[in-house]
Amino acid sequence: MYQGRICFTIGQTTVAVDARNCRELWRHEWRLQGPAVSLVNRGAAIQSGRLFRGTADGHLIALSMADGSLLWDRPITSAADSHYLSMPAMVVGDAIVYGAAGADWGGRGWIGELAAERCAGAWRGELLDAGGGGPPTQHRCRLRASSSPTTCTTGT
């Protein structure tokens, strides 16, 4: 809920309704710009008047909470990599943390961060070795909360 509005995501549709009377305020229909591995979507995140969500064709988008207009769109993965974006975005400070789905179809998982205001990438870390042998023992990522690189350990 944001300023009396409840938002829903259904497939590639995002809808905002008035929480007092359930009247639809706006609707945004994302038109797929490429093939999709899966059409599943599990929600969105809202911060400072912007709604962030992933799409089935691998785009991360920001919509205006005022009227549902598209503020920006960035392709961050694709069906060519056996990926799609189904998880709700996670907003941390001025950053969006996101990861790709698609391991069921052979995609290598990753998690990354983008700046919410300008949609610029800050870091991205692979979660599976290229050979498909499970998680890498370590990868390097730069976190906003730290001025120095942090070693992220995945698995043992």
Order of alpha helices (4+ residues) and beta strands (2+ residues): beta-beta-beta-beta-beta-beta-beta-beta-beta-beta-beta-beta-beta
